[in-house]
Amino acid sequence: METVAEGFKGEKAIVTPYNVRELQAENIITRQLYVTHIGYYPNAKYHYRERTTGAPENILIYCEKGKGWVECFGEKNYLSAQQVFIIPENEPHSYAADPRNPWTIYWIHFKGNSVKMFEAIIGKTISLESRHQERIMLFESIFENLEMGYYTDNLEYISFCLMYFLASIRYQPQYMEVRDFTAEDVIRKSILYMKNNIENRLTLSDLADFAGYSVSRLIALFTQKTSYAPMEYYNQLRIQRACSYLQFSKLKIKEIAFRLGFYDPFHFSKAFLKEMGITPKTYRGRYNERGIFK
């Protein structure tokens, strides 16, 4: 039995075609480890799965926040923030989000001849000590490259990323040793943090705390690397998301304004006009005319 709530806001998933999996199983690089399914479920309330005969792949569940459980080998294992559980292939199992504090999870189904290298971390709850954001960025790299298509170089790169992702869990002490980040690392992490908090009222202090720098130092680094101050860049990302809502959703302009953390529709329209050169209403109207937004 497989059941799940009707979608989670912000969810995303990719399932590779069977013919691609056949190619992965034959390629000298990808056959070591390869992704068959990958996804992200934020605040996955009522999420539940039960597979009485197991799955043909190993299933990695990375709980970023919230809580849930995985039942495997007849034992229920409880997961909370920054914990991982890998269900072995063909093993009967079930898992679910906590009803009061549902988990946000990154998940990957994977196969390969080299799965045995990671037996030490399969079938048990593993707590992750540090560098969480880097793992998430690695997951995003796997997802975004898979999203770009199934040509050979892409699939091979994804396999190496998956191996590194698993190695970061299997060899945590070694992974934790790398602590010196370049300015570019900090900027990339900060931008990803912005994207993940695009519908929250993120402040400059929040961003500086996340990056581990003073406000003044973060502004200097960010401006040097991007030519924009951090909050200018964040506002650009918010307007980019607003464009998407105006094109592809039926949300009212005031709903979009409040969803993206603007004080009121006037504040939103003013910011949109400054960035895009036209008002949100005009922008949506142009897409109506072209038949893109219905």
MITOR-727590 format. One record per residue (C-alpha): residue in one letter; residue number from 1; x, y, z. Coordinates in steps of 0.05 Angstrom, whole numbers, plus 5000, padded with zeros to 4 digits. Each point is the difference from the previous one (the first is absolute). Last residue first. Layout:
<koltis>
{"A", NUM, {X, Y, Z}}
...
</koltis>
This chain:
<koltis>
{"K", 294, {4886, 5624, 4645}}
{"F", 293, {5072, 5025, 4998}}
{"I", 292, {5039, 4985, 4937}}
{"G", 291, {4946, 5023, 4952}}
{"R", 290, {5043, 5055, 4972}}
{"E", 289, {4952, 5054, 5023}}
{"N", 288, {4997, 4970, 5069}}
{"Y", 287, {5076, 5002, 5003}}
{"R", 286, {4999, 5074, 4985}}
{"G", 285, {4946, 5011, 5053}}
{"R", 284, {5042, 4966, 5053}}
{"Y", 283, {5057, 5049, 4989}}
{"T", 282, {4952, 5059, 4998}}
{"K", 281, {4969, 4980, 5067}}
{"P", 280, {5069, 4988, 5030}}
{"T", 279, {5021, 5071, 4980}}
{"I", 278, {5052, 5014, 4946}}
{"G", 277, {5074, 5016, 5000}}
{"M", 276, {5020, 4932, 5028}}
{"E", 275, {5041, 5018, 5061}}
{"K", 274, {4972, 5067, 5020}}
{"L", 273, {4930, 4981, 4979}}
{"F", 272, {5003, 4936, 5042}}
{"A", 271, {5024, 5038, 5061}}
{"K", 270, {4944, 5051, 4993}}
{"S", 269, {4948, 4946, 4987}}
{"F", 268, {5022, 4962, 5063}}
{"H", 267, {4998, 5061, 5045}}
{"F", 266, {4931, 5017, 4972}}
{"P", 265, {4976, 4928, 5010}}
{"D", 264, {5019, 5002, 5075}}
{"Y", 263, {5059, 4988, 5045}}
{"F", 262, {5035, 4953, 4952}}
{"G", 261, {5017, 4931, 5026}}
{"L", 260, {4995, 4959, 4937}}
{"R", 259, {4934, 4968, 5018}}
{"F", 258, {4972, 5069, 5020}}
{"A", 257, {5014, 5030, 4931}}
{"I", 256, {4978, 4938, 4963}}
{"E", 255, {4934, 5002, 5036}}
{"K", 254, {4992, 5074, 4985}}
{"I", 253, {5012, 4985, 4926}}
{"K", 252, {4947, 4946, 5000}}
{"L", 251, {5024, 4929, 4992}}
{"K", 250, {4978, 4967, 4936}}
{"S", 249, {5068, 4970, 4986}}
{"F", 248, {5047, 4993, 4941}}
{"Q", 247, {5019, 5068, 4975}}
{"L", 246, {4989, 5044, 5061}}
{"Y", 245, {5027, 4946, 5047}}
{"S", 244, {5063, 4992, 4957}}
{"C", 243, {5010, 5075, 4997}}
{"A", 242, {4993, 5003, 5076}}
{"R", 241, {5055, 4948, 5007}}
{"Q", 240, {5047, 5044, 4959}}
{"I", 239, {4978, 5060, 5042}}
{"R", 238, {5020, 4962, 5063}}
{"L", 237, {5067, 4980, 4969}}
{"Q", 236, {5013, 5073, 4983}}
{"N", 235, {4982, 5019, 5072}}
{"Y", 234, {5052, 4950, 5026}}
{"Y", 233, {5053, 5031, 4954}}
{"E", 232, {4985, 5069, 5026}}
{"M", 231, {5001, 4971, 5071}}
{"P", 230, {5070, 4972, 4990}}
{"A", 229, {5031, 5063, 4968}}
{"Y", 228, {5011, 4991, 4926}}
{"S", 227, {5062, 4999, 4957}}
{"T", 226, {4999, 4923, 5006}}
{"K", 225, {5068, 4981, 5029}}
{"Q", 224, {5024, 5066, 5030}}
{"T", 223, {4930, 5019, 5023}}
{"F", 222, {4992, 4933, 5036}}
{"L", 221, {5068, 5004, 5033}}
{"A", 220, {4991, 5072, 5024}}
{"I", 219, {4928, 4989, 5023}}
{"L", 218, {5021, 4937, 5037}}
{"R", 217, {5056, 5036, 5036}}
{"S", 216, {4954, 5057, 5021}}
{"V", 215, {4946, 4953, 5026}}
{"S", 214, {5051, 4959, 5040}}
{"Y", 213, {5013, 4931, 4973}}
{"G", 212, {4976, 4930, 5016}}
{"A", 211, {4960, 4992, 4935}}
{"F", 210, {4936, 4983, 5037}}
{"D", 209, {5009, 5057, 5050}}
{"A", 208, {5014, 5048, 4943}}
{"L", 207, {4937, 4978, 4964}}
{"D", 206, {4956, 5008, 5061}}
{"S", 205, {5032, 5068, 5014}}
{"L", 204, {4984, 5022, 4929}}
{"T", 203, {4928, 4982, 5012}}
{"L", 202, {4958, 4944, 4969}}
{"R", 201, {4925, 5012, 5002}}
{"N", 200, {4982, 4931, 4976}}
{"E", 199, {4975, 4981, 4931}}
{"I", 198, {5069, 4999, 4968}}
{"N", 197, {5030, 4961, 5058}}
{"N", 196, {5028, 4941, 4960}}
{"K", 195, {5022, 5048, 4945}}
{"M", 194, {5035, 5045, 5050}}
{"Y", 193, {5036, 4941, 5031}}
{"L", 192, {5022, 4978, 4930}}
{"I", 191, {5027, 5070, 4990}}
{"S", 190, {5037, 4998, 5066}}
{"K", 189, {5031, 4933, 4985}}
{"R", 188, {5024, 5025, 4932}}
{"I", 187, {5028, 5063, 5032}}
{"V", 186, {5036, 4962, 5056}}
{"D", 185, {5031, 4951, 4950}}
{"E", 184, {5024, 5058, 4957}}
{"A", 183, {5033, 5031, 5061}}
{"T", 182, {5040, 4937, 5009}}
{"F", 181, {4984, 4951, 5055}}
{"D", 180, {5050, 4972, 5049}}
{"R", 179, {4969, 4946, 5042}}
{"V", 178, {5019, 4935, 4966}}
{"E", 177, {5009, 4952, 5059}}
{"M", 176, {4926, 4986, 5005}}
{"Y", 175, {5002, 4954, 4940}}
{"Q", 174, {5056, 4958, 5031}}
{"P", 173, {4961, 4992, 5065}}
{"Q", 172, {4936, 4986, 4961}}
{"Y", 171, {5025, 4943, 4957}}
{"R", 170, {4936, 4961, 4984}}
{"I", 169, {4956, 5062, 4997}}
{"S", 168, {5046, 5043, 4956}}
{"A", 167, {5015, 4936, 4961}}
{"L", 166, {4926, 4994, 4982}}
{"F", 165, {5000, 5070, 4970}}
{"Y", 164, {5067, 4989, 4966}}
{"M", 163, {4974, 4936, 4967}}
{"L", 162, {4937, 5037, 4978}}
{"C", 161, {5042, 5057, 4971}}
{"F", 160, {5042, 4949, 4961}}
{"S", 159, {4937, 4968, 4973}}
{"I", 158, {4972, 5068, 4981}}
{"Y", 157, {5063, 5016, 4959}}
{"E", 156, {4992, 4934, 4962}}
{"L", 155, {4927, 5014, 4985}}
{"N", 154, {5016, 5070, 4974}}
{"D", 153, {5057, 4975, 4957}}
{"T", 152, {4955, 4946, 4970}}
{"Y", 151, {4940, 5042, 4979}}
{"Y", 150, {4939, 4993, 5045}}
{"G", 149, {4971, 5069, 5006}}
{"M", 148, {5006, 5068, 5034}}
{"E", 147, {4956, 4978, 5058}}
{"L", 146, {5053, 4948, 5017}}
{"N", 145, {5049, 5058, 5006}}
{"E", 144, {4953, 5039, 5044}}
{"F", 143, {4985, 4941, 5046}}
{"I", 142, {5072, 4978, 5010}}
{"S", 141, {5022, 5072, 5011}}
{"E", 140, {4943, 5011, 5048}}
{"F", 139, {5022, 4939, 5040}}
{"L", 138, {5071, 5029, 5003}}
{"M", 137, {4972, 5066, 5023}}
{"I", 136, {4961, 4964, 5054}}
{"R", 135, {5063, 4965, 5022}}
{"E", 134, {5035, 5067, 5003}}
{"Q", 133, {4945, 5029, 5043}}
{"H", 132, {5008, 4944, 5051}}
{"R", 131, {5074, 5012, 5011}}
{"S", 130, {4995, 4970, 5070}}
{"E", 129, {4986, 4941, 5045}}
{"L", 128, {4954, 4955, 4960}}
{"S", 127, {4963, 4948, 5042}}
{"I", 126, {4993, 4931, 4968}}
{"T", 125, {4940, 4955, 5012}}
{"K", 124, {5013, 4929, 4977}}
{"G", 123, {4984, 4955, 4941}}
{"I", 122, {5059, 5021, 4956}}
{"I", 121, {5058, 5040, 5029}}
{"A", 120, {5052, 4945, 5006}}
{"E", 119, {4976, 4968, 4935}}
{"F", 118, {5029, 5059, 4962}}
{"M", 117, {5052, 4964, 4958}}
{"K", 116, {4947, 4947, 4988}}
{"V", 115, {4963, 5049, 4954}}
{"S", 114, {5058, 4994, 4951}}
{"N", 113, {4964, 4960, 4946}}
{"G", 112, {4945, 5051, 4994}}
{"K", 111, {4932, 5024, 5023}}
{"F", 110, {4968, 5064, 5025}}
{"H", 109, {4935, 5030, 5024}}
{"I", 108, {5012, 5070, 5028}}
{"W", 107, {4963, 5041, 5052}}
{"Y", 106, {5004, 5070, 5029}}
{"I", 105, {4951, 5008, 5057}}
{"T", 104, {4961, 5052, 5038}}
{"W", 103, {4967, 4964, 5058}}
{"P", 102, {4932, 5009, 5030}}
{"N", 101, {4996, 5028, 5071}}
{"R", 100, {4932, 4980, 5027}}
{"P", 99, {4983, 4943, 4953}}
{"D", 98, {5073, 4973, 4998}}
{"A", 97, {5015, 4983, 4929}}
{"A", 96, {4996, 4928, 4977}}
{"Y", 95, {5040, 4938, 4981}}
{"S", 94, {4988, 4928, 4981}}
{"H", 93, {5045, 4941, 4985}}
{"P", 92, {5009, 4933, 4967}}
{"E", 91, {5074, 4992, 4978}}
{"N", 90, {5010, 4992, 4925}}
{"E", 89, {5053, 5054, 4998}}
{"P", 88, {5029, 5025, 5066}}
{"I", 87, {4967, 5058, 5036}}
{"I", 86, {5049, 5056, 5013}}
{"F", 85, {4985, 5045, 5060}}
{"V", 84, {5027, 5070, 5011}}
{"Q", 83, {4997, 5050, 5057}}
{"Q", 82, {5008, 5075, 4997}}
{"A", 81, {4933, 5016, 5033}}
{"S", 80, {4962, 4941, 5029}}
{"L", 79, {4993, 4927, 4982}}
{"Y", 78, {4968, 4944, 5040}}
{"N", 77, {5016, 4928, 4983}}
{"K", 76, {4945, 4948, 5005}}
{"E", 75, {5025, 4928, 5000}}
{"G", 74, {4975, 4941, 4960}}
{"F", 73, {5061, 5000, 4955}}
{"C", 72, {4978, 5070, 4978}}
{"E", 71, {4950, 5050, 5027}}
{"V", 70, {5019, 5072, 4985}}
{"W", 69, {4976, 5058, 5042}}
{"G", 68, {4987, 5074, 4996}}
{"K", 67, {5021, 5067, 5028}}
{"G", 66, {5009, 5073, 4982}}
{"K", 65, {5063, 5025, 4965}}
{"E", 64, {5049, 4978, 4947}}
{"C", 63, {4983, 4927, 5002}}
{"Y", 62, {5042, 4963, 4948}}
{"I", 61, {4965, 4937, 4974}}
{"L", 60, {5043, 4955, 4957}}
{"I", 59, {4964, 4943, 4965}}
{"N", 58, {5038, 4940, 4972}}
{"E", 57, {4968, 4976, 4935}}
{"P", 56, {4954, 4942, 4980}}
{"A", 55, {4950, 5022, 5054}}
{"G", 54, {4974, 4959, 5058}}
{"T", 53, {4950, 4942, 4997}}
{"T", 52, {4949, 5030, 5048}}
{"R", 51, {5014, 5071, 4977}}
{"E", 50, {4967, 5052, 5045}}
{"R", 49, {5004, 5074, 4991}}
{"Y", 48, {4972, 5059, 5039}}
{"H", 47, {5002, 5076, 4996}}
{"Y", 46, {4943, 5029, 5041}}
{"K", 45, {5036, 5068, 5005}}
{"A", 44, {5062, 5005, 4957}}
{"N", 43, {5028, 5066, 5025}}
{"P", 42, {5045, 5002, 4938}}
{"Y", 41, {5005, 4938, 4956}}
{"Y", 40, {5062, 4997, 4956}}
{"G", 39, {5013, 4949, 4946}}
{"I", 38, {5044, 4950, 4964}}
{"H", 37, {4985, 4935, 4964}}
{"T", 36, {5046, 4953, 4960}}
{"V", 35, {5068, 5026, 5022}}
{"Y", 34, {5064, 4962, 4984}}
{"L", 33, {5057, 4966, 5035}}
{"Q", 32, {5055, 4956, 4971}}
{"R", 31, {4961, 4989, 4935}}
{"T", 30, {5010, 5074, 4986}}
{"I", 29, {5073, 4995, 4985}}
{"I", 28, {5007, 4938, 4955}}
{"N", 27, {4932, 5014, 4967}}
{"E", 26, {4956, 4938, 4999}}
{"A", 25, {4954, 5013, 5060}}
{"Q", 24, {4994, 5073, 4981}}
{"L", 23, {4978, 4983, 4930}}
{"E", 22, {4946, 4953, 5027}}
{"R", 21, {4979, 5054, 5049}}
{"V", 20, {4991, 5048, 4940}}
{"N", 19, {4955, 4949, 4966}}
{"Y", 18, {4958, 4996, 5063}}
{"P", 17, {4986, 5074, 5001}}
{"T", 16, {5029, 5041, 5058}}
{"V", 15, {4952, 5025, 5054}}
{"I", 14, {5008, 5073, 5020}}
{"A", 13, {4969, 5035, 5060}}
{"K", 12, {4981, 5068, 5027}}
{"E", 11, {4960, 5025, 5059}}
{"G", 10, {4991, 5074, 5013}}
{"K", 9, {4932, 4994, 5032}}
{"F", 8, {4988, 4927, 5014}}
{"G", 7, {4958, 4957, 4955}}
{"E", 6, {4935, 4964, 5008}}
{"A", 5, {5018, 4963, 5063}}
{"V", 4, {5035, 4934, 4988}}
{"T", 3, {4981, 4928, 4996}}
{"E", 2, {5037, 4939, 4975}}
{"M", 1, {4975, 4930, 5017}}
</koltis>
